[in-house]
């Protein structure tokens, strides 16, 4: 694989590489229209690419092809790779966003060589040295293209994966506003260190966004915690306090409570209530709401 300069992002080419690529372009241009037509026919039959091409108007396809041809000549003949590199990276990002497998593009570039080289070989059957140079240059070009598209494809895939993971985490730890200045954070399932960090971030953002004064953190659905997670929960409570919100923890199971005590953490800052209903009532008290009990006869007359 041809190396890419880490700062400029451009291919690193020797003078011999550059001359070989110019000869390659001369040969390719002779067969450009025929190779492109056959390559397009092949692409239509490929899963993913075929469906994509069917949605693009013919005029737009022809315009894109003319632009691609211009950028390719600019890179191979004039040595100006900037626009071609940017176009290749854009393609890689688009393929990743559309969910196309990278193997599809790899197959397409391999087909390009299979269609072009027999034509070149027929013209230069008596000149094996020239044929070898052109073949090596074509392989170099394909490696450059695959490297450019592949690196952006993988980078985009990685970014999409991180976004999906963040979305899943946000959905798994929703912060709900149930009353003005009051939030509820119901936590269900196993908490690892990554989820605990995300939980804290979501809570602090919600406190700021909603100007919350009280948060009820319900951990009824948490089966167990280890020392790191327990310490993180205590830190979350403290972080909420620093943001100006009191955190009421509800739903401590006997096992979790015993684990917290056994771990020797400073629990003096934890404000705990038995269940979620009690936690909401305590939160309302902290907000200054007056909770009164209405007897059945009185409710029946309403």
Secondary structure, DSSP 4 states (H G I P E B T S, - for coil): ---B-TTT--B---HHHHHHHHHHHHHHHHTHHHHHHHHHHHHHTSTTHHHHHHTS-HHHHHHHHHHHHHHHHHHHTT---HHHHHHHHHHHHHHHHHT--HHHHHHHHHHHHHHHHHHHHHHTTT-HHHHHHHHHHHHHHHHHHHHHHHHHHHHHHHHHHHHHHHHHHHHHT-EEEEETTEEEEEEES---HHHHHHHHHHHHHHHHHHT-SEEEEEEEE-----HHHHHHHHHHHHHHHHTT-EEEEE---HHHHHHHHHTT---TT-EEESSHHHHHHHHHHHHTPPP----HHHHHT-
